[in-house]
Structure formats: structure tokens, C-alpha cells
């Protein structure tokens, strides 16, 4: 007597895996890697400090001799306090990019506005 075994029928997964990898590669290649939004070309001072990791939720303030920008949008100095009042989360990191030619009096004005809004988590960005 010959025993007959049923051979299980299973789909071939190789083409499915190939398609998944091709889609993965396609989306990785076509994704735009977002860089930091910087509105001003700044000549930052140099330092020996460690590199700062910028989180997307952080608030970036750029200050040049005649221009101010928040998160990549140029604003007037008079608007700074009103824009800072909107910030609900007081523990957010404020990243200051200040050109090395900016007068100290302008830096003090920005720092005063930050202190008025109780935003004390401040990082100063420099070039290495």
C-alpha cells in the first residue's frame, strides 16, 4: 500500500518581498530630506563647543545686523514680543543664531523679550 501525502500548496513569497523592497527603496529615494529652514545668511562666531542637535519642535531665532527671523520667516523687531507670546510651551528650546557683527544692544533686546515671556531654555549656535 502506497501512502499518498498531500503536498501543501503555499504561495511563493519571493515576488512579494521583491515588490516590498522596491517600494521601500522608491520611497527612500523620493523622500525630500528636510533641512533646517534658515532665512538669513549669517557669519556665526566660532567655538570649540559640541554640535547642537536641532529638533523640529524647537524655535529658531536668527539675528543679523539689520534683520530678524523666527523659524525661517523674516519679521520686524517690533513683532518679536507678540510672536513670542503665542508660544504656549515654555520649556521649548529657543535656538539663537546671531551674526558675529550684530551689536550687543540688539542681542540684549532679543534676550529681554525672551525673558519677558519666561522662555529660558536658550541655546546659542556657533560654527566649529
Helices and strands as residue ranges (DSSP letters): H 14-30, E 59-63, E 68-70, E 73-75, G 77-79, H 80-85, E 94-98, H 104-116, E 122-125
